[in-house]
Amino acid sequence: MANNSIYQFERPTNEPGRGFMPGSPEKTALKDELARQQAGVERIPLIIGGKPVYTEKTVPVVLPHDHHHVIAELSIAGPEELAAAIKAAMDAKEAWEALSTEHRLAIFEKAAALVAGPWRNRIVASNMLGQSKVVRQAEGESACALADFLRFGVADARRIYADQPMRPGFTEMNRVVYRPLEGFVVAVAPFNFTSISCNLACAPALCGNVVLWKPSTTAALASWRFMQVLMEAGLPAGVINFIPCRGDALQNCVLASPDFAGFHFTGSTQVFSDVWRFVGEHIDAYKTYPRLVGETGGKDFVFAHPSADIDALVACLALSPFEYQGQKCSAASRAYVPKSIWPKVREKLLAAVATLKVGDPCDFRNMLGAVIDERAYRRCADAIDAARDAEDATLLCGGHDDDRGWFIYPAVIETGNPHYDTMERELFGPVLTVYPYDDDKLDETLALCDASEYGLTGSIYCEGREELARLEWVLRNAAGNLYLNDKPSGSAVGQQPFGGARHSGTNDKAGTALNLHRWMSPCAVKEAYAPSPAITYPYMTEE
């Protein structure tokens, strides 16, 4: 049917989370789904051109909190499959680009409805099991935030398309066509957030691009669930190709393609830097300059002023570093606390941390699960052991146990050295390092806080308005998401656009129009209704 309608859509609101109170129907239903998924071993294929592809090379997907329990076998793409994925994407490109905007965006709104509705427990359960995420964290991100990314993305795309140029009169038409990029986009996802993984693929796709999506192998189960959602929502074959693979295979087979047009990434600073370097070395081979968009490492801070509300500060320090085992990009991992209030803060903090239970996320009494894999476990365990033996640091609490799962118990390190290892190195685990500073050296300590190579998230705790404004000004470049008297983690789509600069990424703010613009190539079109035949200008009639 010809579409001659101009639609008006309301701005979406955030998807509400469920409470999972004792005896509630939603808790019972989710528990049943957790048991069902743990009862078998699922085979996860690649999806290339809309078809499942099972490969000889597979990797096991295990429960991080029970690392002997294999829950899935994941197919791994090699050069042949990656070449087929590129072809499938490019074959699908023209039809996807030509599909009307409303039909294209409706697919992603339908996907959001499926995530928030009939697929909700399946995705949340896969998130809890495959990523060892407790129910509050899993519900909040793999159901609510994922639906939000899709709905707000659709709304932002419509607002961008409606942004059209002026015209001086009625003798011409000026318009902007927001084309997708000329080629394919590669989405490379982290393990920690299913919502981020899925949005990395969907943000370019809803703008009309075709995508090769590499989920994290350690978090593939929940991403696979969402790929199933997309297919049920009617995503045409080849638009998003699901290709778990090794990083070197992706680089050599995909990033070297002349049709490579964009890279949407969340992960380590080192990997993103390597991609920039690779693209620069191959720049003459591409048909267009690739768009490189990334959110990378962080060393997120909490800076406390002597006037800080102690109870609010303690709540921040007891939650932000440890929720989801400190494996959030936004998790606080370094804190600067005045010596005048540190004794009270330390006492209350250690008491609070002692109440945080660690264990199987299927037990809803637990606050923390396990870290994602053995490598993450060793990194955190080594840092804890080093602090226990350090001369310039004291391990106040914390430990580790890998007998059954990759469990790191919440660790707090106190140091008198602002350059102590864990004050500067990203661990990506439940380890908080606190530097108590002399009250009369506040400005020097602010400078230390601001000197980090990263610039992702941070918090300032301060009660006086003028001093709070001054601290915000001094630390204005230290974080892309800066929180005043609140913890630096837990951003919500549509409320706190997320992303940072320095070596924390390109700060393109996932879940906003700023990010979507990166996946569009605008074309300004002018049509003259009555073209002038004149080849001279009126003023030229006289010398």
C-alpha positions as CSV (number, residue, x, y, z in Angstrom):
1,M,0.0,0.0,0.0
2,A,1.3,3.5,-0.8
3,N,2.2,5.4,2.3
4,N,1.1,9.0,2.2
5,S,0.7,9.5,5.9
6,I,2.9,11.6,8.2
7,Y,2.9,9.9,11.6
8,Q,3.1,11.5,15.0
9,F,4.6,9.3,17.8
10,E,4.8,10.0,21.5
11,R,8.2,9.9,23.2
12,P,8.6,6.5,24.9
13,T,8.9,6.0,28.6
14,N,11.3,3.5,30.3
15,E,10.1,-0.1,30.6
16,P,9.3,-0.8,34.3
17,G,11.0,-3.6,36.1
18,R,9.3,-6.4,38.0
19,G,9.7,-6.8,41.8
20,F,10.1,-10.6,42.1
21,M,8.7,-10.5,45.6
22,P,8.5,-13.8,47.6
23,G,5.6,-15.9,46.3
24,S,4.9,-13.6,43.3
25,P,3.9,-15.1,40.0
26,E,6.8,-13.5,38.2
27,K,9.3,-15.0,40.6
28,T,7.8,-18.5,40.2
29,A,7.7,-18.2,36.4
30,L,11.3,-17.0,36.2
31,K,12.5,-19.8,38.6
32,D,10.8,-22.4,36.3
33,E,12.6,-20.9,33.2
34,L,15.9,-21.0,35.0
35,A,15.4,-24.7,35.8
36,R,14.3,-25.4,32.3
37,Q,17.4,-23.8,30.7
38,Q,19.8,-25.5,33.1
39,A,18.4,-28.9,32.3
40,G,19.9,-29.2,28.9
41,V,22.8,-28.2,26.6
42,E,21.7,-25.9,23.8
43,R,23.4,-25.8,20.4
44,I,23.8,-22.1,19.3
45,P,24.3,-21.7,15.5
46,L,25.6,-18.8,13.5
47,I,22.9,-16.9,11.6
48,I,24.0,-16.0,8.1
49,G,21.5,-14.8,5.6
50,G,18.7,-15.7,7.9
51,K,19.7,-19.4,8.1
52,P,21.3,-21.3,11.0
53,V,24.8,-22.5,10.4
54,Y,26.4,-25.1,12.7
55,T,30.2,-25.3,12.5
56,E,32.6,-28.1,13.5
57,K,34.5,-25.6,15.7
58,T,32.5,-24.9,18.8
59,V,33.2,-23.5,22.3
60,P,31.4,-24.5,25.5
61,V,29.2,-21.9,27.3
62,V,29.5,-22.5,31.0
63,L,27.9,-21.0,34.1
64,P,30.5,-18.7,35.7
65,H,29.1,-19.6,39.1
66,D,29.4,-23.3,38.3
67,H,32.1,-23.6,35.7
68,H,31.8,-27.3,35.3
69,H,28.2,-26.9,34.1
70,V,28.0,-26.5,30.3
71,I,24.8,-24.9,29.3
72,A,25.4,-24.4,25.5
73,E,27.7,-25.3,22.6
74,L,28.4,-22.2,20.5
75,S,29.3,-22.4,16.8
76,I,32.4,-20.4,15.9
77,A,32.7,-18.7,12.4
78,G,35.8,-19.2,10.4
79,P,37.0,-17.4,7.2
80,E,34.5,-19.2,5.0
81,E,31.5,-18.3,7.2
82,L,32.7,-14.7,7.6
83,A,32.9,-14.3,3.8
84,A,29.4,-15.8,3.5
85,A,28.2,-13.3,6.1
86,I,29.6,-10.3,4.2
87,K,28.0,-11.5,1.0
88,A,24.6,-12.1,2.8
89,A,24.7,-8.6,4.2
90,M,25.6,-6.9,0.9
91,D,23.0,-9.0,-0.9
92,A,20.3,-7.8,1.6
93,K,21.5,-4.2,1.6
94,E,19.5,-2.6,-1.3
95,A,16.1,-4.1,-0.3
96,W,16.6,-3.2,3.4
97,E,17.6,0.4,2.4
98,A,14.5,0.6,0.1
99,L,12.0,-0.6,2.7
100,S,9.8,2.2,4.0
101,T,10.9,3.8,7.2
102,E,7.8,2.9,9.0
103,H,8.0,-0.8,8.1
104,R,11.7,-0.8,9.0
105,L,11.3,0.8,12.4
106,A,8.2,-1.3,13.2
107,I,10.4,-4.4,13.2
108,F,12.4,-3.0,16.1
109,E,9.3,-1.8,18.0
110,K,7.9,-5.3,17.7
111,A,11.2,-6.7,18.9
112,A,10.9,-4.4,22.0
113,A,7.4,-5.7,22.6
114,L,8.6,-9.3,22.4
115,V,11.5,-8.6,24.8
116,A,9.1,-6.9,27.3
117,G,6.5,-9.6,26.8
118,P,6.6,-13.2,25.8
119,W,10.4,-13.5,25.5
120,R,11.2,-11.7,28.7
121,N,11.8,-14.6,31.1
122,R,13.8,-16.5,28.4
123,I,16.2,-13.6,28.0
124,V,16.4,-12.7,31.7
125,A,17.1,-16.3,32.6
126,S,19.8,-16.7,29.9
127,N,21.4,-13.5,31.2
128,M,21.4,-14.7,34.8
129,L,22.9,-18.1,33.8
130,G,25.3,-17.2,31.1
131,Q,26.6,-14.0,32.7
132,S,26.1,-14.9,36.4
133,K,23.9,-11.8,36.9
134,V,21.5,-11.6,39.9
135,V,17.9,-11.1,39.1
136,R,17.7,-7.3,39.7
137,Q,20.6,-6.6,37.4
138,A,19.4,-9.1,34.7
139,E,15.8,-7.8,34.7
140,G,17.0,-4.2,34.6
141,E,19.3,-4.5,31.7
142,S,18.3,-7.5,29.5
143,A,14.6,-6.8,29.6
144,C,14.1,-3.1,30.6
145,A,17.2,-1.4,29.1
146,L,17.0,-3.6,25.9
147,A,13.4,-2.6,25.3
148,D,14.4,1.0,26.0
149,F,17.3,1.0,23.6
150,L,14.9,-0.2,20.8
151,R,12.0,2.1,21.6
152,F,14.1,5.2,22.1
153,G,16.2,4.4,19.1
154,V,13.1,4.2,16.9
155,A,11.9,7.5,18.4
156,D,15.2,9.2,17.9
157,A,15.5,8.0,14.3
158,R,12.0,9.5,13.5
159,R,13.1,12.8,15.0
160,I,16.3,12.9,12.9
161,Y,14.3,12.1,9.7
162,A,11.9,15.0,10.5
163,D,14.8,17.4,10.8
164,Q,14.6,19.1,7.4
165,P,16.1,22.2,5.9
166,M,14.4,25.5,5.1
167,R,13.6,26.8,1.7
168,P,13.6,30.5,0.7
169,G,10.3,30.3,-1.3
170,F,8.0,28.0,-3.2
171,T,10.1,27.7,-6.3
172,E,12.3,24.9,-5.0
173,M,12.3,22.0,-2.6
174,N,15.1,21.3,-0.2
175,R,15.3,18.0,1.7
176,V,17.8,15.8,3.4
177,V,17.9,12.1,2.8
178,Y,19.5,10.3,5.8
179,R,21.1,7.4,3.9
180,P,22.7,4.4,5.6
181,L,26.4,4.0,5.2
182,E,27.7,2.6,1.9
183,G,28.8,-0.8,3.0
184,F,28.3,-2.9,6.1
185,V,28.7,-2.2,9.8
186,V,30.5,-4.5,12.2
187,A,29.2,-4.7,15.8
188,V,31.5,-6.2,18.4
189,A,29.9,-6.7,21.8
190,P,31.1,-7.1,25.4
191,F,30.1,-9.9,27.8
192,N,28.7,-7.7,30.5
193,F,25.5,-6.2,29.1
194,T,23.1,-8.0,26.8
195,S,21.3,-4.8,26.2
196,I,24.5,-3.2,25.0
197,S,25.4,-6.2,22.9
198,C,22.0,-6.1,21.1
199,N,22.0,-2.3,20.7
200,L,25.4,-2.4,19.0
201,A,23.8,-4.4,16.2
202,C,20.4,-2.7,16.2
203,A,21.3,1.0,16.2
204,P,23.0,0.8,12.8
205,A,20.4,-1.6,11.5
206,L,17.4,0.6,12.3
207,C,19.1,3.4,10.4
208,G,19.0,1.1,7.3
209,N,22.5,-0.5,7.6
210,V,23.3,-4.1,7.3
211,V,25.3,-5.6,10.1
212,L,27.7,-8.4,11.1
213,W,27.2,-8.9,14.8
214,K,30.0,-10.6,16.9
215,P,28.7,-11.2,20.4
216,S,31.0,-12.1,23.2
217,T,31.5,-15.9,23.3
218,T,31.2,-15.8,27.1
219,A,27.8,-14.1,26.9
220,A,26.4,-15.6,23.7
221,L,23.4,-17.3,25.2
222,A,21.4,-14.2,26.0
223,S,22.5,-12.5,22.7
224,W,21.3,-15.6,20.8
225,R,17.9,-15.3,22.5
226,F,17.7,-11.8,21.1
227,M,18.7,-12.9,17.6
228,Q,15.7,-15.3,17.8
229,V,13.5,-12.3,18.9
230,L,14.7,-10.3,15.8
231,M,13.8,-13.2,13.5
232,E,10.4,-13.6,15.1
233,A,9.9,-9.8,14.7
234,G,10.3,-10.1,11.0
235,L,13.9,-8.9,10.4
236,P,14.7,-9.7,6.8
237,A,17.4,-12.3,6.2
238,G,20.9,-10.9,5.9
239,V,20.2,-7.6,7.6
240,I,21.9,-8.7,10.9
241,N,24.2,-11.7,10.7
242,F,25.1,-13.4,14.0
243,I,28.7,-14.4,13.8
244,P,30.5,-15.4,17.0
245,C,34.2,-15.7,16.0
246,R,37.8,-15.1,17.0
247,G,39.1,-11.6,17.0
248,D,41.9,-12.3,14.6
249,A,39.5,-13.9,12.1
250,L,37.3,-10.9,12.3
251,Q,40.1,-8.5,11.7
252,N,41.7,-10.4,8.8
253,C,38.5,-11.5,7.0
254,V,36.0,-8.7,7.8
255,L,37.8,-5.5,8.7
256,A,40.0,-5.8,5.7
257,S,37.0,-5.9,3.3
258,P,36.6,-2.9,0.9
259,D,32.9,-2.8,1.9
260,F,33.7,-2.3,5.6
261,A,32.0,1.0,6.5
262,G,31.5,1.1,10.2
263,F,32.6,-0.4,13.6
264,H,30.3,-0.3,16.6
265,F,32.2,-1.5,19.7
266,T,32.1,-1.9,23.4
267,G,35.2,-3.5,25.0
268,S,38.7,-2.9,26.0
269,T,40.8,0.2,25.2
270,Q,43.5,-2.0,23.7
271,V,41.3,-3.7,21.2
272,F,39.7,-0.5,20.1
273,S,43.1,1.1,19.7
274,D,44.3,-1.9,17.6
275,V,41.2,-1.5,15.3
276,W,42.0,2.2,14.8
277,R,45.6,1.2,13.9
278,F,44.5,-1.6,11.6
279,V,42.0,0.7,9.8
280,G,44.6,3.4,9.4
281,E,47.1,1.0,7.9
282,H,44.4,-0.2,5.4
283,I,42.7,3.1,4.7
284,D,43.4,3.1,1.0
285,A,41.6,-0.2,0.6
286,Y,38.2,1.0,1.7
287,K,35.5,2.4,-0.5
288,T,34.6,4.9,2.2
289,Y,36.2,6.1,5.4
290,P,34.9,3.7,8.1
291,R,33.0,5.2,11.0
292,L,34.6,4.0,14.3
293,V,32.4,4.3,17.3
294,G,33.5,2.8,20.6
295,E,33.0,2.7,24.4
296,T,36.0,1.3,26.0
297,G,37.8,1.2,29.4
298,G,37.3,3.2,32.5
299,K,38.7,3.8,36.0
300,D,35.6,5.3,37.5
301,F,35.9,7.5,40.5
302,V,34.2,8.8,43.6
303,F,35.5,12.1,44.9
304,A,34.2,13.0,48.4
305,H,34.4,16.6,49.7
306,P,34.8,17.1,53.5
307,S,31.1,18.2,53.6
308,A,29.9,14.9,52.0
309,D,26.8,13.2,53.4
310,I,28.5,10.1,55.0
311,D,25.6,7.7,54.7
312,A,25.0,8.6,51.1
313,L,28.7,8.2,50.3
314,V,28.8,4.8,52.1
315,A,25.8,3.6,50.1
316,C,27.6,4.6,46.9
317,L,30.8,2.8,47.9
318,A,29.0,-0.3,49.0
319,L,27.0,-0.7,45.8
320,S,28.6,0.8,42.7
321,P,31.9,-1.1,42.9
322,F,30.2,-4.4,43.6
323,E,26.9,-4.7,41.8
324,Y,27.3,-7.2,39.0
325,Q,30.7,-8.1,40.5
326,G,32.2,-4.7,39.4
327,Q,31.9,-5.7,35.8
328,K,30.0,-2.6,34.7
329,C,31.7,-0.1,32.6
330,S,30.4,2.5,35.1
331,A,31.4,0.7,38.3
332,A,33.4,2.8,40.8
333,S,36.8,1.4,41.4
334,R,38.8,4.3,43.0
335,A,37.7,6.7,45.7
336,Y,39.2,9.9,47.2
337,V,37.9,10.4,50.7
338,P,39.0,13.2,53.1
339,K,40.9,11.9,56.1
340,S,38.6,13.9,58.4
341,I,35.7,11.6,57.5
342,W,37.4,8.4,56.4
343,P,37.3,6.6,59.8
344,K,33.5,6.9,60.0
345,V,33.2,6.0,56.3
346,R,35.5,3.0,56.6
347,E,33.6,1.6,59.6
348,K,30.2,1.9,58.0
349,L,31.5,0.7,54.6
350,L,33.0,-2.4,55.9
351,A,29.8,-3.2,57.9
352,A,27.7,-2.7,54.7
353,V,30.0,-4.8,52.5
354,A,29.9,-7.6,55.0
355,T,26.2,-7.9,54.3
356,L,26.6,-8.5,50.6
357,K,26.1,-12.2,49.8
358,V,28.0,-13.9,47.0
359,G,26.8,-17.0,45.2
360,D,24.5,-18.6,42.6
361,P,22.3,-15.9,41.1
362,C,19.4,-18.3,41.0
363,D,19.3,-17.8,44.8
364,F,17.6,-14.4,45.0
365,R,19.2,-13.7,48.3
366,N,22.5,-13.1,46.7
367,M,23.8,-9.7,45.7
368,L,26.8,-10.9,43.7
369,G,27.4,-13.8,41.3
370,A,30.7,-14.9,39.9
371,V,33.0,-13.0,37.6
372,I,32.7,-14.0,33.9
373,D,35.6,-16.4,33.4
374,E,39.0,-17.7,34.7
375,R,41.0,-14.9,33.2
376,A,38.8,-12.3,35.0
377,Y,39.1,-14.3,38.2
378,R,42.9,-14.5,38.0
379,R,43.2,-10.8,37.4
380,C,41.1,-9.9,40.4
381,A,42.5,-12.6,42.7
382,D,46.1,-11.5,41.9
383,A,45.3,-7.9,42.7
384,I,43.7,-8.9,46.1
385,D,46.7,-11.1,47.0
386,A,49.1,-8.3,46.0
387,A,47.3,-5.8,48.3
388,R,47.4,-8.3,51.1
389,D,51.2,-8.3,50.9
390,A,51.8,-4.6,49.8
391,E,53.7,-2.2,51.9
392,D,51.8,0.8,50.6
393,A,48.3,-0.6,50.8
394,T,46.0,-2.5,53.3
395,L,43.4,-5.1,52.3
396,L,40.4,-4.2,54.5
397,C,38.2,-7.0,53.2
398,G,37.9,-9.4,50.2
399,G,38.9,-12.8,49.0
400,H,38.4,-15.3,46.3
401,D,37.4,-19.0,45.7
402,D,37.3,-20.9,42.4
403,D,36.4,-24.4,43.6
404,R,33.0,-24.3,42.0
405,G,32.6,-20.9,40.4
406,W,34.8,-17.8,39.7
407,F,33.9,-16.1,42.9
408,I,35.6,-12.8,44.0
409,Y,34.4,-11.6,47.3
410,P,34.0,-7.8,47.6
411,A,37.4,-6.3,48.2
412,V,38.2,-2.9,49.7
413,I,41.8,-1.7,49.6
414,E,43.1,1.4,51.5
415,T,46.3,3.1,50.2
416,G,48.3,6.1,51.0
417,N,49.7,6.0,47.5
418,P,47.5,7.8,44.9
419,H,49.4,5.9,42.2
420,Y,49.0,2.5,43.7
421,D,48.3,-0.2,41.1
422,T,44.6,-0.6,41.6
423,M,44.1,3.2,41.8
424,E,45.1,3.4,38.1
425,R,44.7,0.0,36.5
426,E,41.3,-1.2,35.3
427,L,40.5,-4.6,36.9
428,F,36.8,-4.9,35.9
429,G,35.9,-6.7,39.1
430,P,34.6,-6.2,42.6
431,V,37.7,-4.3,43.9
432,L,37.5,-0.8,45.3
433,T,40.6,1.2,46.3
434,V,40.3,4.2,48.6
435,Y,42.9,6.9,48.9
436,P,42.3,9.0,52.1
437,Y,43.6,12.5,51.4
438,D,44.6,15.4,53.6
439,D,41.7,17.8,53.8
440,D,44.1,20.8,53.1
441,K,45.2,19.1,49.9
442,L,41.8,19.0,48.3
443,D,42.9,20.8,45.1
444,E,46.0,18.7,44.7
445,T,43.8,15.6,45.1
446,L,41.3,16.9,42.5
447,A,44.2,17.1,40.1
448,L,45.2,13.5,40.8
449,C,41.7,12.4,40.1
450,D,41.5,14.3,36.9
451,A,44.9,12.9,35.7
452,S,43.5,9.5,34.7
453,E,43.8,8.4,31.1
454,Y,40.2,7.4,31.2
455,G,37.1,9.6,31.2
456,L,34.0,7.5,31.6
457,T,32.0,7.9,34.8
458,G,32.5,9.6,38.2
459,S,30.7,10.9,41.3
460,I,31.2,14.0,43.4
461,Y,29.8,14.0,47.0
462,C,29.6,17.5,48.3
463,E,26.9,19.4,50.2
464,G,27.7,23.1,49.5
465,R,26.3,24.4,46.2
466,E,29.2,26.7,45.3
467,E,31.8,24.2,46.2
468,L,29.9,21.4,44.3
469,A,29.8,23.7,41.2
470,R,33.6,24.3,41.6
471,L,34.4,20.6,41.9
472,E,32.1,19.8,38.9
473,W,34.0,22.4,36.8
474,V,37.5,21.1,37.8
475,L,36.4,17.5,36.9
476,R,34.4,18.4,33.8
477,N,36.6,16.4,31.5
478,A,37.2,13.5,33.9
479,A,33.9,11.8,33.0
480,G,31.4,11.6,30.2
481,N,28.7,10.7,32.9
482,L,29.2,12.8,36.0
483,Y,27.0,12.2,39.0
484,L,26.5,14.7,41.8
485,N,25.7,13.1,45.2
486,D,24.8,9.8,43.5
487,K,26.6,6.7,42.5
488,P,28.4,6.7,39.1
489,S,26.6,3.6,37.8
490,G,23.1,2.8,36.7
491,S,22.5,5.1,33.8
492,A,19.0,4.8,32.2
493,V,18.2,5.2,28.5
494,G,16.6,8.5,27.8
495,Q,17.8,9.9,31.1
496,Q,21.6,9.8,31.4
497,P,23.1,9.3,27.9
498,F,26.1,7.0,28.4
499,G,29.6,7.3,27.1
500,G,33.0,8.9,27.8
501,A,36.1,10.3,26.1
502,R,39.8,10.2,26.6
503,H,40.7,6.5,26.4
504,S,37.2,5.6,27.4
505,G,35.8,5.9,23.9
506,T,34.4,8.3,21.3
507,N,31.6,9.5,23.5
508,D,28.9,9.0,20.9
509,K,26.3,8.3,23.7
510,A,24.6,5.0,23.0
511,G,20.8,5.1,23.0
512,T,20.6,8.7,21.7
513,A,20.3,10.5,18.4
514,L,24.0,11.4,18.7
515,N,24.9,7.7,18.2
516,L,22.4,7.2,15.4
517,H,23.9,10.1,13.4
518,R,27.1,8.1,13.1
519,W,25.3,5.4,11.1
520,M,23.7,7.9,8.6
521,S,25.2,9.5,5.6
522,P,23.1,12.6,4.8
523,C,22.4,13.6,1.2
524,A,21.1,17.2,0.7
525,V,18.7,17.2,-2.3
526,K,17.6,20.4,-4.0
527,E,14.9,20.4,-6.7
528,A,14.3,23.6,-8.7
529,Y,10.6,23.8,-9.8
530,A,11.2,26.4,-12.5
531,P,14.9,26.3,-13.5
532,S,16.3,29.6,-14.7
533,P,17.7,29.7,-18.3
534,A,19.8,32.7,-17.5
535,I,23.6,32.4,-17.8
536,T,24.4,35.9,-16.6
537,Y,23.5,37.9,-13.5
538,P,21.5,41.2,-13.5
539,Y,24.3,43.4,-12.3
540,M,26.4,42.5,-15.3
541,T,24.5,44.8,-17.7
542,E,26.8,47.7,-16.8
543,E,30.5,48.1,-16.4
